[in-house]
């Protein structure tokens, strides 16, 4: 020690290192090596002896390999601090670099976005292509963090300097070439605020189409499936197609609805998604061109707050082949989304809509983030982003929630989740 106190050293670091441009001289300390308890505290103990100010810190851990970066104000005798840090690093069995410079990090440029990449698997060539397209847009990748490694690999990039809409268009085309999913969202408070999530039901929240399952009990499965596929591709009017299909159910015992409900397969990850986001105050709604006799039960089973669907007419325990009231069609789904957003008290920009068919297009366009989930080409082209993995909870990675956070919350609630492969 040179006889000065910590407070005197702190004063020296602030008053004696100012450059003519009023930017303080700074030291960037980068420490790398095998992680162990006490690394961070040891380095900061050495820095504390010089009374420096901490300006910025970044730390990452990859396969038990630690990379710690610390930006601090430079004291008058910065070489003495450098020697102390190097001595501490050597005692820890780590490598350290100390670079002298001036000022803080440059402010991030305009056009800030979160770019979420999902792959099964995610190959280096795909990452290279996406990074190249970001550079082509004039964007810079400021930070990278992993959101999940199992059952998909999900990586979140913090990007600045590129217009989000231009970036979304360019990356959507590249994602299709690479066979991965890429979502681009502006970096704003809405991503962190309470949201409403509105889901389609058939082939989104559940696997398959309820009307086809009912038609199988009525002996008209193939005919109904043909009409359904044409409607989902947008080739025929939805209401016309729905009424034609429902007429084929005429005379079916209403007990078939209970049988079909028992046959329903919930999309993998759906329960995890709802459970996780409900903990964070999210609200959920399902809006379906299917039937309320099924969707209302689904909503109750999954803990979904709101439900809107068509009602099958049932007389004396028999399905008549008619719909009660107005049909929930493409426009009706968008109206329902707006109504639910008003009930929850959030703007449409804070709503996420998820669907797979042409009947969902107005709903996807009305939402702040429209997600085409394993969707038809016409829907993928129109939506803000698409997710094409068979796990609905992949949606949470777009919201900045990691797999580790989900598993930790589940463990605290006593819910056992499958362990990823080592």
C-alpha positions in Angstrom: 0.0 0.0 0.0 1.2 3.6 -0.7 -0.4 5.1 2.4 -3.5 6.5 0.7 -7.0 5.6 1.9 -9.6 4.0 -0.3 -11.5 7.3 -0.5 -8.4 9.2 -1.5 -7.7 6.6 -4.2 -11.2 6.9 -5.4 -10.9 10.7 -5.6 -7.6 10.3 -7.6 -9.3 7.9 -10.0 -12.0 10.5 -10.8 -9.9 13.7 -10.9 -6.6 12.6 -12.4 -7.7 10.5 -15.3 -9.9 12.9 -17.1 -8.8 13.6 -20.7 -9.1 16.9 -22.5 -12.3 15.6 -24.1 -13.8 15.0 -20.6 -13.7 11.2 -21.2 -12.2 9.4 -18.2 -9.4 7.0 -18.8 -10.7 3.4 -18.3 -9.4 -0.1 -18.0 -11.0 -3.1 -19.6 -10.2 -6.2 -17.6 -10.9 -9.5 -19.3 -10.6 -12.7 -17.2 -10.9 -16.2 -18.7 -10.5 -19.7 -17.2 -12.2 -22.5 -15.4 -15.1 -21.3 -13.3 -15.0 -21.8 -9.6 -16.6 -20.1 -6.5 -14.9 -16.9 -5.5 -13.5 -15.8 -8.9 -15.6 -12.6 -9.2 -15.2 -11.7 -5.5 -11.4 -12.1 -5.7 -11.1 -9.8 -8.8 -13.3 -7.1 -7.3 -11.3 -7.3 -4.0 -8.2 -6.4 -6.0 -10.1 -3.6 -7.8 -11.4 -2.3 -4.5 -7.9 -1.6 -3.2 -7.5 1.0 -6.0 -10.9 2.6 -5.3 -12.0 2.5 -8.9 -15.5 2.9 -10.2 -17.3 0.1 -12.0 -18.7 1.2 -15.3 -19.8 -2.0 -16.9 -19.6 -5.8 -16.3 -20.3 -8.7 -18.6 -19.9 -12.4 -17.6 -20.7 -15.6 -19.4 -20.2 -19.3 -18.7 -19.7 -21.9 -21.4 -19.1 -25.5 -20.5 -17.7 -24.4 -17.1 -15.4 -21.9 -18.8 -15.8 -18.4 -17.4 -15.3 -15.1 -19.4 -15.6 -12.1 -17.2 -15.2 -8.5 -18.6 -15.1 -5.5 -16.3 -14.8 -1.9 -17.4 -13.5 0.5 -14.6 -12.1 3.9 -14.2 -8.3 4.0 -14.4 -6.5 5.1 -11.2 -3.4 7.3 -11.4 -1.1 4.3 -10.9 -3.0 2.0 -13.2 0.1 -0.2 -13.7 0.0 -1.0 -10.0 -3.6 -2.1 -10.4 -2.7 -4.1 -13.5 -0.1 -6.0 -11.5 -2.5 -6.7 -8.6 -5.1 -8.0 -11.0 -2.6 -10.2 -12.8 -1.4 -11.6 -9.5 -5.0 -12.4 -8.5 -5.6 -14.1 -11.8 -2.5 -16.2 -11.5 -3.5 -17.3 -8.0 -6.9 -18.4 -9.5 -5.2 -20.3 -12.4 -6.8 -17.9 -14.9 -5.7 -15.7 -17.7 -6.3 -11.9 -17.6 -5.9 -9.1 -20.1 -5.9 -5.4 -19.0 -6.4 -2.8 -21.8 -6.1 0.9 -21.2 -8.4 3.3 -23.1 -10.9 6.1 -22.5 -14.6 6.5 -22.1 -17.5 4.0 -21.8 -19.1 1.7 -24.3 -20.6 3.5 -27.3 -24.4 4.0 -26.9 -26.3 1.4 -28.9 -27.5 2.7 -32.2 -31.1 3.2 -33.2 -33.1 0.3 -34.6 -32.8 -2.1 -31.7 -34.3 -5.6 -32.0 -34.4 -9.0 -30.4 -33.7 -11.7 -33.0 -34.6 -15.1 -31.7 -33.3 -18.1 -33.6 -34.7 -21.6 -33.1 -33.2 -24.7 -34.6 -33.5 -28.5 -34.3 -30.5 -28.7 -34.6 -29.0 -25.2 -35.0 -26.0 -25.6 -37.2 -23.0 -23.2 -37.5 -23.8 -22.6 -41.2 -27.3 -21.3 -40.3 -25.8 -19.0 -37.6 -23.3 -17.7 -40.2 -26.0 -17.0 -42.7 -28.2 -15.1 -40.2 -25.3 -13.1 -38.9 -24.4 -12.2 -42.5 -27.9 -11.0 -43.3 -27.9 -8.8 -40.1 -24.6 -7.2 -41.3 -26.1 -6.7 -44.7 -28.9 -4.7 -43.1 -26.3 -2.5 -41.3 -27.0 -4.2 -38.0 -24.6 -5.0 -35.2 -25.0 -7.9 -32.8 -24.4 -6.4 -29.3 -25.1 -9.4 -27.2 -26.0 -13.1 -27.5 -27.6 -15.4 -25.0 -29.0 -18.9 -25.1 -32.6 -19.4 -24.2 -32.8 -23.2 -24.5 -30.7 -26.2 -25.5 -33.4 -28.8 -25.2 -35.6 -30.0 -26.9 -34.7 -27.2 -29.3 -31.8 -24.8 -29.4 -32.9 -21.2 -29.0 -30.6 -18.2 -29.2 -31.5 -14.6 -28.6 -29.5 -11.9 -30.4 -29.6 -8.2 -29.2 -29.2 -6.3 -32.5 -28.9 -2.5 -33.1 -28.5 -0.3 -36.2 -31.0 -2.1 -38.4 -34.7 -1.2 -39.1 -36.7 -4.0 -37.5 -39.1 -4.4 -40.4 -36.4 -4.6 -43.0 -34.5 -7.0 -40.8 -37.6 -9.2 -40.3 -38.1 -9.4 -44.1 -34.5 -10.3 -44.9 -34.2 -12.9 -42.1 -37.5 -14.6 -42.8 -36.2 -15.4 -46.3 -32.9 -16.6 -45.0 -34.6 -18.7 -42.3 -36.6 -20.5 -44.9 -33.4 -21.3 -46.8 -31.7 -22.6 -43.7 -34.6 -24.5 -42.3 -34.7 -22.7 -39.0 -37.1 -20.3 -37.3 -36.2 -16.6 -36.8 -38.4 -14.0 -35.0 -37.6 -10.3 -35.0 -39.2 -8.0 -32.4 -38.4 -4.4 -31.6 -36.6 -4.0 -28.3 -39.3 -2.1 -26.4 -41.1 -2.4 -23.1 -44.1 -4.3 -24.6 -41.9 -7.4 -24.8 -41.6 -7.3 -21.0 -45.1 -6.0 -20.2 -48.2 -8.1 -19.4 -49.6 -9.5 -22.5 -52.7 -11.4 -23.8 -52.0 -14.5 -25.9 -54.8 -15.6 -28.2 -54.6 -19.0 -29.7 -56.3 -20.9 -32.5 -57.3 -24.4 -31.3 -57.4 -27.0 -34.1 -53.8 -27.9 -35.2 -52.4 -25.2 -32.9 -53.4 -25.8 -29.3 -54.4 -29.4 -30.1 -53.3 -31.8 -32.7 -55.7 -32.4 -35.5 -59.2 -31.0 -36.4 -62.1 -31.6 -34.1 -64.6 -31.5 -36.9 -62.8 -34.3 -38.7 -62.8 -36.3 -35.5 -66.6 -35.8 -35.2 -67.0 -36.6 -38.9 -65.2 -39.9 -38.3 -68.0 -40.9 -35.9 -70.5 -39.8 -38.5 -68.9 -41.8 -41.3 -67.9 -38.6 -43.3 -64.2 -38.1 -42.3 -62.7 -38.1 -45.8 -65.2 -35.7 -47.2 -64.9 -33.3 -44.2 -61.1 -33.4 -44.3 -61.1 -32.4 -48.0 -63.2 -29.4 -47.3 -61.2 -28.4 -44.2 -57.9 -28.5 -46.1 -59.3 -26.3 -48.9 -60.6 -23.8 -46.4 -57.4 -23.7 -44.4 -55.5 -22.9 -47.6 -57.9 -20.0 -48.2 -59.4 -21.5 -51.4 -63.0 -21.4 -50.2 -65.0 -19.1 -47.9 -64.7 -20.4 -44.3 -68.4 -19.9 -43.3 -69.5 -21.7 -46.4 -67.1 -24.5 -45.8 -68.0 -24.8 -42.1 -71.8 -25.0 -42.7 -71.2 -27.6 -45.4 -69.1 -29.7 -43.0 -71.5 -29.3 -40.1 -74.4 -30.5 -42.2 -72.5 -33.8 -42.6 -72.8 -34.2 -38.8 -76.6 -34.1 -38.8 -78.1 -37.0 -36.9 -74.9 -37.7 -34.9 -75.5 -38.5 -31.2 -74.2 -35.6 -29.0 -72.4 -38.1 -26.9 -69.8 -38.2 -29.7 -68.6 -34.8 -28.4 -67.5 -36.5 -25.1 -65.8 -39.3 -27.0 -63.9 -36.8 -29.2 -62.9 -34.7 -26.2 -61.3 -37.8 -24.7 -59.4 -38.5 -27.9 -57.9 -35.0 -28.2 -54.1 -34.7 -28.0 -52.9 -31.4 -26.6 -49.9 -30.0 -28.5 -46.6 -30.8 -26.7 -45.5 -27.8 -24.7 -49.0 -26.2 -24.5 -49.5 -26.8 -20.8 -45.9 -25.7 -20.1 -46.5 -22.4 -22.0 -49.7 -21.6 -20.3 -48.4 -22.6 -16.8 -45.2 -20.5 -17.2 -46.8 -17.4 -18.6 -49.7 -17.4 -16.2 -47.1 -17.2 -13.4 -46.0 -13.9 -15.0 -49.5 -12.4 -15.2 -50.3 -13.2 -18.8 -53.9 -13.8 -19.9 -54.9 -16.4 -22.4 -57.8 -16.7 -24.8 -58.7 -19.4 -27.4 -60.6 -18.3 -30.5 -61.8 -21.2 -32.7 -63.7 -21.9 -35.8 -64.6 -25.1 -34.1 -67.2 -25.7 -31.4 -67.8 -24.3 -28.0 -68.8 -27.7 -26.7 -65.1 -28.6 -27.0 -63.3 -25.3 -26.5 -65.0 -24.4 -23.3 -63.9 -27.6 -21.7 -60.3 -27.1 -23.1 -60.2 -23.6 -21.5 -61.2 -25.0 -18.2 -58.8 -27.9 -18.4 -55.8 -25.7 -19.3 -56.5 -22.7 -17.2 -57.3 -20.4 -20.2 -59.2 -17.2 -19.2 -61.4 -16.6 -22.3 -62.9 -18.8 -25.0 -64.9 -18.0 -28.2 -66.1 -20.6 -30.8 -69.1 -21.7 -32.8 -72.0 -23.5 -31.0 -73.3 -26.7 -32.5 -77.1 -26.9 -32.4 -78.2 -30.0 -30.3 -81.8 -31.0 -30.0 -83.0 -34.0 -28.0 -79.4 -35.2 -27.6 -78.7 -35.1 -31.4 -76.5 -32.8 -33.5 -78.9 -31.2 -36.0 -76.2 -30.1 -38.5 -76.7 -26.4 -37.9 -74.8 -23.6 -36.1 -76.4 -21.5 -33.4 -75.9 -17.7 -33.9 -73.2 -16.0 -35.9 -70.2 -18.0 -37.3 -66.8 -17.3 -35.8 -64.9 -16.9 -39.0 -61.8 -15.0 -40.1 -63.2 -11.6 -39.2 -64.9 -12.9 -36.1 -61.6 -14.1 -34.7 -60.0 -10.7 -35.1 -63.1 -9.1 -33.4 -62.8 -11.6 -30.5 -59.1 -10.7 -30.1 -60.0 -7.0 -29.8 -62.8 -7.7 -27.3 -60.5 -9.8 -25.1 -57.7 -7.2 -25.3 -60.2 -4.6 -24.1 -61.3 -6.8 -21.2 -57.8 -7.4 -20.1 -56.9 -3.7 -20.5 -54.0 -4.1 -22.9 -53.5 -2.5 -26.4 -53.6 -4.7 -29.5 -49.9 -4.1 -29.8 -49.4 -6.1 -26.5 -51.3 -9.1 -27.9 -49.7 -12.2 -29.3 -51.8 -14.3 -31.7 -50.9 -17.8 -32.7 -52.5 -19.8 -35.5 -52.0 -22.0 -38.5 -54.7 -21.5 -41.1 -56.1 -18.8 -43.5 -58.9 -18.4 -41.0 -56.4 -16.9 -38.6 -54.9 -14.2 -40.8 -57.0 -11.3 -39.6 -56.3 -12.3 -36.0 -52.6 -12.5 -36.7 -52.6 -9.1 -38.4 -54.5 -7.5 -35.6 -52.0 -8.6 -32.9 -48.8 -6.9 -32.0 -47.0 -10.2 -32.7 -48.6 -12.7 -35.1 -47.0 -16.2 -35.0 -47.7 -18.8 -37.7 -47.4 -22.1 -35.9 -46.6 -25.0 -38.2 -48.8 -23.1 -40.6 -49.8 -23.3 -44.3 -47.5 -21.2 -46.7 -50.1 -18.5 -47.1 -50.1 -17.9 -43.3 -46.3 -18.1 -42.9 -45.9 -15.4 -45.6 -48.3 -13.0 -43.9 -47.4 -13.5 -40.2 -44.8 -11.5 -38.3 -42.9 -14.7 -37.7 -43.3 -18.5 -37.9 -42.4 -21.3 -35.5 -42.2 -24.7 -37.1 -41.1 -27.0 -34.3 -43.5 -29.4 -32.6 -43.3 -27.7 -29.2 -45.7 -24.9 -28.4 -43.7 -23.7 -25.5 -41.0 -22.6 -27.9 -43.1 -19.4 -28.0 -41.8 -18.4 -24.6 -38.3 -18.1 -25.9 -39.5 -15.2 -28.1 -40.4 -13.4 -24.9 -37.0 -13.6 -23.4 -37.8 -16.5 -21.0 -35.2 -19.3 -20.8 -35.7 -23.0 -20.5 -33.7 -22.9 -17.2 -36.1 -20.4 -15.8 -39.1 -22.5 -16.7 -37.6 -25.6 -15.1 -36.6 -23.8 -12.0 -40.1 -22.4 -11.6 -41.6 -25.9 -12.2 -39.2 -27.5 -9.7 -40.3 -24.9 -7.0 -43.9 -25.9 -7.7 -43.1 -29.6 -7.4 -43.5 -30.3 -11.1 -41.1 -32.8 -12.6 -39.8 -31.9 -16.1 -37.7 -34.2 -18.4 -34.0 -33.8 -18.1 -32.0 -32.8 -21.2 -29.4 -35.2 -22.5 -25.9 -34.5 -21.2 
